[in-house]
Amino acid sequence: MQKYPFITVAQKEHTFKLTALPAGLLTRIAYAAVRRKDNEEGAVQRVLNSARISGIKDFALKMGDFPAAIVLNWIDGTLSENGGFIEIPDKAKVAQIIDGQHRVAGLKQAIDENPAAANYQIPVAIYEGLDTPNSARIFISINTEQRPAPKSLVFDLYGVSASDLMDPAAIRASDIIGYLGSEGQPYFGWIKLPNQERQRGGVALSTAVTAIKPMVDSKGLMEQVGITELEMQKAIFSNYFSAIRTAYGSRWNDRGNAFIYASGFIGAVEFFKTHMFDYCKGKGSFESSTIEQSLDLDAAGQILQEEVKGLGGAEAANAVHDRLVSAFRPAEVSKGFKI
């Protein structure tokens, strides 16, 4: 039985003990009681997601920063206190996990791979003897009111985070979107960043990154044809959207232009994947002029936001994609690449 220093935190209706435990001990004493699966008080957890566990394991092995507390419900009687210390027995299943079950599972896998991870100090908040309704209230509070950072903010922070800890494809996509939103580029002023003032029109950074990420992933279309360098990928996307912008002329920045909204951007990327990419590859050219010549988007055929405004997100993006397909006028193909 080991002793650990703690402080008591009193809030509106409950108190809990805040301490730090070695990851090895934490993973032995804590367990997830799953709602509608485990017939016991305090069962509020969801079924584990193996992909999330694997990601947390990798994060633990590479970095191991876990500043947010794992929240437990102690069910093995009353914790013994002695002069500012609590005694934690090394027994299995003495504490239900209210929040942090994926972190605990990920840490366990990390320890299995590298036993040194068992020594990580993990902050832990311990409630005692909560019934199911009270466990559920705390779980709901954490997972609804205390919401995680939006995707856009996470992507925005990639530029100042250690790249080996992040998703390389998301970083690459974020770099490309940052370029498309720079001065002189088609989406200058139309990429919506975190904490930016609300505006009509524009494409959220997370939406744009998610749309192009599959194309620049390690097994995506770009790599399949040997286009792996960032500058080449930036140029291709810039040429593509610049060609569409040329067809709109002075109306490109008009708020009626469907392409400056999420559905237009997503629909355009889908069309690029399904039609334009293979066409340009076959022509041996990703130049703006090649793309312009294959699209008949004259003034009468411009895709306007009012045409898709009443549709759902995916339906609106599909409508933009279909309009681009109808405007597609492919010419004969050749070989080689020009960007």
N, C-alpha and C positions, 0 to 999 in steps of 0.2 A: 504494500500500500504506500503510494507516494503522496507527498503533500505539495500543494501549489498555492501561491499567494493569489488572493482574489479581492475584488471590491463588490459590494452590494449596490445594485442600481435599482432605485424605486421609481416606478412610473405610475401612470394613473390608476391602473387596476392590478398590476402585477409587479413583483420584484424578481430579479434574476441575478445570478452571480457571474461576474465577468472575470475570466482567467485566461491563461494560455497553456495549452497542453502539447506535448510532443505528438507529431502526426502519427507515429506508430501506436501510441496508446489510444488516441482518438479513434483511429480506424478499427481498433479492437472493441472498444466499449460502445460505439455508436452504431445504430442500424436504422434502416428505413422501414417504417410500418406503413404499408400501402393501403389506401382507402379502397373499400369494397373487395379487398383481397385478404387482409389480415384482420381477424376478428378480435380486436383489442382496443382499449381506450387510447386516444391520441393518434389513431391511424389517419393521417391526412395526406400522405405523400402520393406522388404519381409514379407510374412505372418508369424505371430508369431508361435513359437514352444512351445507347452504347457509343454513338458518335461523339456526344458531349463528353463522356467519360474519357475517351481516348484523347480528345483535345486537351482536357485538363491534365491528364497524365503527362503529355508532351510538355505542356507549360510548366508543370511542377519540376520536371527534369531539367528544363532549360533555364528557368528563372526562379520559380518557387516563391514568388511574392503573393501572399494571401492575407491582405490587411482586413478584409471584412470577416466578421465573426461567424462561425458555424453556430447555429441555434439548436440547442438540445432540450429535450424534456426528460429529466431524470426520473426514472420509474422504480429504482431499487431502494425504496425507503427514503430516509432523510440523509442528506450529505452531512458528514461530520465536519465541524468547524473547530479550529484550535489556533487562537492568537493570530487571526488574519490569514490563516491557511485553511484550505479544504483538503480532505483526504479522498483521493480517487482510487477505488479498487480496480485492479487490472482484471476485469471480468467482462465476458462477452454479453452484449445486448442488455446493458443497464441504462442506456439512454437513447430514446427515440430522436431521430433527426427531424426537426421542424423545418429548417432551411439549411441547404448545403449538401444534400445527399449526393449530387453529382461531384462536388468537390471532394467529399470523403471517399467516394468510390474511385475517383481519379488519383487521389493521394495513395490509396491502397495499391493500385496498379503501379504507380511510380515506385513505391517501396519494394514491390515484388521485383521490379527491374533494377533498382538501385537502393539497397538497404540503407544507405546514408540519408535518404529522404525521410526516414523514420524520425530523425532528430529535428526536423523543421518544427519551429514553434508556431502553433496555429491558435489565433484568438478564438475563444469559445464563450458563448453566453448560455448559461444553464438555468432553465426554469425547473421547478420541481413539482411532480405530481399533477400535471395539467390533465384535465379530461379532454375528450374529443372536441367539444364546442370551443373551449378556450385555445386549444392547439390550432384549430381551424381559423379562429379569429386572428391569431398572430401570423399564421401562414398567409392568409389573405392580405393582411396589412403589408407584409413584406413584398408580396408578389403583385400587388395592385397599386397601392399608394406609393411605395418606395420603388419606383420604376427604374429599369436600367437605362443607361444612356442611349439616345437614338442612334441608329446606324450611321447617319450622316456625321455625327460627332465622332464616332469611332473611326470612320474612314478619314475624317479630317485630321485625326490625331496620328494616323499611320506615319505621316511625314516626320513626326518627332518621337516615334517609338522605335525600339530596336527591331529592325526588319526581320531578323531570324525568328522572332516570336510571332509574327503575323502571317497572314495568308498572302503569299507572294503574288498570286493572281489578282487579289483585291488591291494590293499596293500598286501593281502595274496599271490596273484599270483606273485607280484613283489618279495616278500621274497623267494618264491620257485625258481623263475628264478635266483635270486641272488645266491642261493645255487647251482643250476645246473651249474652255471658259475664259481664256486669257485675251487680252486686247488684240483686236484684229481677227480673232477666230469666230466661227459661226455662233458659239454660245456665250460670247462675251456679255456679261450681265444677266444671263439666263440660267446659270447654275446656282441653285439655292443652297447656301451654306448654313451650318448650324448657327442658331442665335441671330440670324439675319432678320430684318424687318419683313413682315408678311407682304407679299405682292401678288398681283394677279398675273398668272403666267409663270413660266420657269420650270425647271426640272430639278428635283431634289438630288443632291449629290449621291445619296445612297441608291436612289432609283437608277441614275445613270451608270453608276459603278456596277450594280447588279446586272444591268442589261448587257454590258459589254464584257463582263468578267469571263463568261464561258469561252469567249473567242480568244482571249489572251492567256487562258489557263495552260498548264504544261502539256495537255493533250488536245488543246483547242485548234480551231481552223488555222490560226496564224502559224503555229508551230508545225502543223502538218505539211505546210508548204515552205518551211524554212524561214518564215518572217518572224524572227524572235527578238530583234533589237527594238528597244523602246522608240528610238527616233523614227524608225520605219513604220512602226505601228501608229505612232502619233500622226505621221504624215498621211497614212491611209485613211484614218478616220476624219482627219481635217479635210482631205480632198473630197471625201464622200459628202460630208455635210456642207462643204463649200459649194459643191456642184448643185445641191438642192437649194442653197441660199441664192445662188446666181439666178435660178429659175424664178425666184420670188422678187428679185430686185429690191426696190425700196420698201416693199411690203414685208420683208423678212422679219423685221422687228415690230411689226404690227401685232397687237394682241389677238387678232383674229387668225393668225398663222398657227395651224395645228402643231407644227413641229417644235414650237417653243413651250409645249406642254408635255407632261410625262407620257401620255398616250402616243403622241406624235413621235417622240424620241424612241420609245420602245418599238413602235411599229416600224420605224425607219431602220433600226438595228436588226429587227427580224427580217426585213426585206433584204438587207445587206447580207445576212447569213444565208437566206434561202435562194437568192437570185444573183445579187450583184457580185458577191465574192467570187463565185465560180466563173461568172462572165469575165470579170477583170483578170482572173487567173488565166483563163483561156486566151484572152486578148494579149496577155503579157504586159498589161498596163493598169495601174491603179491611179493614173493621173486624173485630175479633175475634168479635163477635156473628154477623156474616154467615158467617164461617168455621165457627164452632161449630154453627150451625144446619144446615150442609150435611154435617156429619160425624156419623155415628151410632156413636161410640166409647163405648158404655156399658161397664160393668164386665165383662160377659161377652165383649166384643169387643176388649178391650185387647190390644195387640200386645206379647208378652213376648219377652225375649231368648232364653229356652230354645227358642222355636219356630224361631229362625234360627241358633242357636249352632253347629250342625254343618255349616252351609252355607258355601261360599266367599264371598269378599267381595262380588263382583258379584251372585251368586245370592241372598245374604242381603238385599242392598239391594233387589233385584227383588221378593223375597217381601214386604218391608215395603211397597213401592210397591203391590203387588197387593192387600194387605190394606186399604190406604187406599182404593183404587179400589172395593173391595167395600163399604166403609163410606160411600161418597160418596152423598149424597142431595140432588142439586141442585134448587133451586126456580126459578121463573120469573125472567128477567133484566129489567133496566131500563137506564137510561142515567145518565151522570155518575159522579163519583168521590167516595168518602168513605174516609178513611184514619184 
